[in-house]
Amino acid sequence: MAEPLQPQAANPVSSRRRRAALLQALPFLLPNLIGFLAFTFLPVIACFALSLSDYRLAPIGSLADLREQVRFVGLGNFTRLLGFGREEGRLVASDPLFWRYLGNTLFLMLGIPLSIAGSLLLALLLNQRLRGITIFRTIYFLPTVSSAVAVCIVWKWIFHQQPNEIGLLNSVLMNMGIANPPDWLGTMEWAKPAFIIMVLWLSVGGYNCVLYLAGLQGIPRELYEAADLDGAGAWARLRHITWPLLSPTTFFVVTMSIIAGLQGSFLFTAAFLMTGGGPAGATTTLMLYIYNYAIAWHQLGYAAAIAAVLSFLVFTFTLINWRYGQRLVHYS
Amino acid sequence: MTTPAPTTRSRWRLRVVASYLLLAAIGLTMLVPFAWMVSTSLKAPAYAVEFPPRWIPAEPVTTEIDGRECRLAEVAGRPGLRVAVVRYSPQGAHVQAVSPPERAGERLVLPEEELRTVREVRFHWDNYAQAWRARGMRVREAFSGLLKDVDCFLVFYLNSIIVTVCITVGTVFTSSLAAFAFARLRFPGRDSIFLGYLATLMVPAIVIMLPVYALLSNLRMTNTYAALIFPPMFSAYGTFLLRQFFMTIPRELEDAAVIDGASPFAVYRHIIMPLSKPALATLTTFVFLHSWNDFLWPLMVVDHLALKTLPIGLAHFQDSYTTEYHLLMAASVVVMIPVLIVFAIGQRYFVRGIALSGMKG
């Protein structure tokens, strides 16, 4: 009984009915819609508009000099951000830091496949009818709900390494016979692995694990019983029943993890609190770069341009995943 | 079906044991940072860093000898003998026996390696009071002068509660109304508006934050409760989640009421809402935990101490107490406790909500 939404202005009855329908819906819609437009939808458009300007936020601004703050620069921010120039015959990026921090962001995403594999294994373990299993599920989920700031402070303490002070992790490593454990947060080569370890701890039992568990519980038992009759071993069941039937979950988990990884809101907190983005920029991600431009250096136009590039990356990754990942998904 | 032979049964039992062992091992790994946090929070500053690390806070026992605090030690190979270490010299440790009574007062020089420091378990609960008071961080005036000269963590707590409760109530209320409109009412432009909601789901949060921050900054509205509360209240997520749930409620349930002339609001209030308790609980838990833990947005719009929420307050605390790990850990525990309580209560809905939103997304 779909009501036609085509313009039927010629028909006064229908037009009145449509107005009545709208009036009926508005009280429900407006409280949320107004806020949504003001604080979510229009800002998205405004951000892309800002990315075409060299908007510098005056520390204490007033509306009057807003016009002086904003100057349209076209794609200037983007050529500065993404452009390359020639210097002594070599290609040099006009904003080498952007590429470096993009590299950092992608490097830190290397933890994602490990984390997803870990989540799947955990979900398999948790998907057994054992007494007290929910206690384990709750424990594994604890890091996810904990305050990120508190988590980062504890991990900073665990990674701690000073001349006369050895943090928990390095104490354990030394007990295991490693004489010179790394200064995790203080050296360029170890800061990123340290962050990946922390993210693994945080995410293995988190959302992805719960999603996998839900996926596993949706697999009909008869399939396994049939496989048992055919004499299939544990590996064969995993390979030919569990994995294919979980592929929609895997697809979703991978997509969401990539989106979350590019934004890296936890890694922002971690870099902000544990390393300040260092040492020597080794843990600065794109998010922190945007934050620095916007908040510390007041250059909102350029920050908006980086944010636009970040959205483009998120969008592209999602699209690629959607287009090619979808083929690997097995829908029963 | 085959009858389980004794061998398969024992193999099954082995599998159960192996599973439990593995589950417990992973669980312990997950808990280690939390345990370390609590352990450090109860240590005396001098013993916060020790090698090898000590899980249960314990300190050397001391006794007074000639007006000086001396550590008590036991001597290897001489059971029952307790000595107080007076001083060290190249010859070894100069000690004075304390017990057994018949040897008390006897002075000896012993090789250092033979001494075992006597320790006593001692919890420094006062670390929590110290962290809470946070000297140097007192708030002179909070809540437009309602509170004067108060402990900063009290202010952070109250701010977090105010902000989180407002965001949660606001989100659940407004987005349940909007979700009802999208799921149950027909009006021109409905589908395109909903598409607009969907389109913003994939946009990185920072994209939305930058212009809102610029606007608030120009209106001189940073450092207000409004800046903390309203912008995070209207993400498309809540409306999307509830709309998806409302769509699964069979329409027949409300048909009778509609025929009897019930208004849309009556349907929303008396039929849809009561039937959606699990979804509402899920959204409530999600939004509560998310805004309680939110770091970036408060960090951007607030720098007055009196307006800070717990996460940015804790970050500020870390700035001032960089090396005092016993206090940092105590403050972290204080910040974490309410989250754990809410999670313990709302756990079921939370986990269900992930599955719900995940599969639909």
Contacts between the chains, C-beta under 8 A, distances in Angstrom:
chain1	res1	chain2	res2	distance
A	3	B	186	5.6
A	5	B	188	6.2
A	18	B	187	7.6
A	18	B	188	5.2
A	21	B	185	7.1
A	21	B	186	5.7
A	21	B	187	4.5
A	21	B	188	7.0
A	22	B	187	4.8
A	22	B	188	5.9
A	22	B	189	7.9
A	24	B	185	6.4
A	24	B	187	7.1
A	24	B	264	6.1
A	25	B	181	4.8
A	25	B	185	4.6
A	25	B	187	3.9
A	25	B	190	7.5
A	27	B	177	7.8
A	27	B	265	7.7
A	28	B	177	4.5
A	28	B	178	6.3
A	28	B	180	5.5
A	28	B	181	3.9
A	28	B	185	6.8
A	28	B	264	7.2
A	28	B	265	8.0
A	28	B	268	7.3
A	29	B	177	7.4
A	29	B	178	5.5
A	29	B	181	4.6
A	29	B	187	7.9
A	29	B	193	7.7
A	31	B	173	7.6
A	31	B	174	4.4
A	31	B	177	6.0
A	31	B	178	7.4
A	32	B	174	4.0
A	32	B	175	5.5
A	32	B	177	6.3
A	32	B	178	3.6
A	32	B	234	6.5
A	32	B	239	6.1
A	33	B	178	6.4
A	33	B	193	7.2
A	35	B	174	6.6
A	35	B	230	6.8
A	35	B	233	6.0
A	35	B	234	3.5
A	36	B	178	7.8
A	36	B	197	6.8
A	36	B	234	4.6
A	36	B	236	6.7
A	36	B	239	7.5
A	38	B	234	7.4
A	39	B	208	7.3
A	39	B	212	5.9
A	39	B	230	6.5
A	39	B	231	4.5
A	39	B	232	8.0
A	39	B	233	7.4
A	39	B	234	4.8
A	40	B	200	5.2
A	40	B	208	5.7
A	40	B	234	5.5
A	40	B	235	6.0
A	40	B	236	6.3
A	41	B	196	5.9
A	41	B	200	6.0
A	42	B	211	7.7
A	43	B	207	7.4
A	43	B	208	4.6
A	43	B	209	7.7
A	43	B	210	7.6
A	43	B	211	4.2
A	43	B	212	5.1
A	44	B	200	5.9
A	44	B	203	5.4
A	44	B	207	5.9
A	44	B	208	6.1
A	46	B	211	3.7
A	47	B	207	4.6
A	47	B	208	7.1
A	47	B	210	5.4
A	47	B	211	5.2
A	50	B	210	6.7
A	50	B	211	6.1
A	50	B	214	7.2
A	55	B	214	7.1
A	57	B	214	6.1
A	57	B	217	5.8
A	57	B	218	7.9
A	60	B	220	7.7
A	61	B	217	6.4
A	61	B	218	5.0
A	62	B	218	7.3
A	62	B	220	7.9
A	63	B	218	5.9
A	63	B	219	7.5
A	66	B	218	6.3
A	122	B	26	6.9
A	125	B	19	6.1
A	125	B	22	6.2
A	125	B	23	5.9
A	125	B	26	7.8
A	126	B	23	7.7
A	128	B	16	8.0
A	128	B	19	6.0
A	130	B	16	6.5
A	130	B	19	6.4
A	130	B	20	6.9
A	130	B	23	7.9
A	133	B	23	7.8
A	136	B	23	4.8
A	136	B	24	7.9
A	136	B	26	7.8
A	136	B	27	5.4
A	137	B	351	7.5
A	138	B	343	8.0
A	138	B	344	7.8
A	138	B	347	6.2
A	139	B	27	4.6
A	139	B	30	5.4
A	139	B	31	6.3
A	140	B	26	7.0
A	140	B	27	6.9
A	140	B	30	5.7
A	141	B	343	7.8
A	141	B	347	7.8
A	141	B	351	7.5
A	142	B	30	6.5
A	142	B	31	7.7
A	142	B	34	7.1
A	142	B	340	7.4
A	142	B	343	7.6
A	143	B	30	6.5
A	143	B	33	7.8
A	145	B	289	5.5
A	145	B	293	7.8
A	145	B	339	5.8
A	145	B	340	7.6
A	145	B	343	4.6
A	145	B	350	7.7
A	146	B	34	7.9
A	146	B	293	7.7
A	146	B	336	5.7
A	146	B	339	6.3
A	146	B	340	7.6
A	147	B	292	7.5
A	147	B	293	5.0
A	147	B	310	7.1
A	147	B	311	5.9
A	147	B	314	7.3
A	147	B	332	7.6
A	147	B	335	5.2
A	147	B	336	5.5
A	147	B	339	6.0
A	148	B	293	5.9
A	148	B	295	5.9
A	148	B	311	7.2
A	149	B	293	7.8
A	149	B	295	5.9
A	149	B	310	8.0
A	149	B	311	4.4
A	149	B	312	7.7
A	149	B	314	4.8
A	149	B	315	5.5
A	149	B	318	7.9
A	149	B	332	7.8
A	149	B	335	7.1
A	150	B	37	7.6
A	150	B	314	6.5
A	150	B	332	3.8
A	150	B	333	7.8
A	150	B	335	5.1
A	150	B	336	5.0
A	151	B	33	7.3
A	153	B	314	7.2
A	153	B	318	5.7
A	153	B	328	5.5
A	153	B	329	7.6
A	153	B	332	5.3
A	154	B	33	4.9
A	154	B	34	7.6
A	154	B	36	6.7
A	154	B	37	4.7
A	154	B	329	7.0
A	154	B	332	6.2
A	155	B	33	6.5
A	157	B	36	7.3
A	157	B	37	7.8
A	157	B	40	6.7
A	157	B	325	5.3
A	157	B	328	7.2
A	157	B	329	7.0
A	158	B	33	6.2
A	158	B	36	6.5
A	160	B	49	7.8
A	160	B	325	7.7
A	164	B	49	7.9
A	165	B	49	4.3
A	166	B	49	7.6
A	166	B	51	5.0
A	168	B	32	7.9
A	168	B	36	5.6
A	168	B	53	5.4
A	171	B	51	5.8
A	171	B	52	5.6
A	171	B	53	4.8
A	174	B	51	7.9
A	175	B	52	6.6
A	201	B	29	7.3
A	201	B	30	7.0
A	201	B	33	7.2
A	205	B	26	7.7
A	205	B	30	6.3
A	207	B	354	5.6
A	207	B	358	7.6
A	210	B	351	5.4
A	210	B	354	4.7
A	210	B	355	6.6
A	210	B	358	8.0
A	211	B	354	6.2
A	211	B	355	6.7
A	211	B	358	4.7
A	213	B	355	7.9
A	214	B	354	7.5
A	214	B	355	3.6
A	214	B	358	7.0
A	214	B	359	6.9
A	249	B	358	7.8
A	252	B	358	6.0
A	252	B	359	7.7
A	252	B	361	6.5
A	256	B	358	7.9
A	256	B	361	7.6
A	259	B	202	7.0
A	262	B	204	7.4
A	263	B	204	4.8
A	263	B	205	6.7
A	263	B	206	7.1
A	265	B	205	7.1
A	265	B	295	7.8
A	265	B	296	6.4
A	268	B	295	7.9
A	268	B	296	6.4
A	269	B	295	5.1
A	269	B	296	7.6
A	272	B	295	8.0
A	272	B	299	7.8
A	272	B	315	7.6
A	273	B	315	5.9
A	273	B	318	6.4
A	287	B	206	6.2
A	290	B	206	5.5
A	290	B	210	7.6
A	291	B	206	7.7
A	291	B	296	7.6
A	291	B	300	7.8
A	294	B	210	5.7
A	294	B	213	6.9
A	294	B	300	7.8
A	295	B	213	7.8
A	295	B	300	6.0
A	300	B	210	6.1
A	300	B	213	7.9
A	300	B	214	5.4
A	303	B	210	6.0
A	304	B	207	7.9
A	304	B	210	5.4
A	304	B	211	7.6
A	307	B	204	6.7
A	307	B	206	5.2
A	307	B	207	4.8
A	307	B	210	6.0
A	308	B	207	7.3
A	310	B	204	5.4
A	310	B	206	7.1
A	310	B	207	7.5
A	311	B	203	5.8
A	311	B	204	5.5
A	311	B	207	5.5
A	314	B	202	6.5
A	314	B	203	7.8
A	314	B	204	5.9
A	315	B	202	6.8
A	318	B	202	6.5
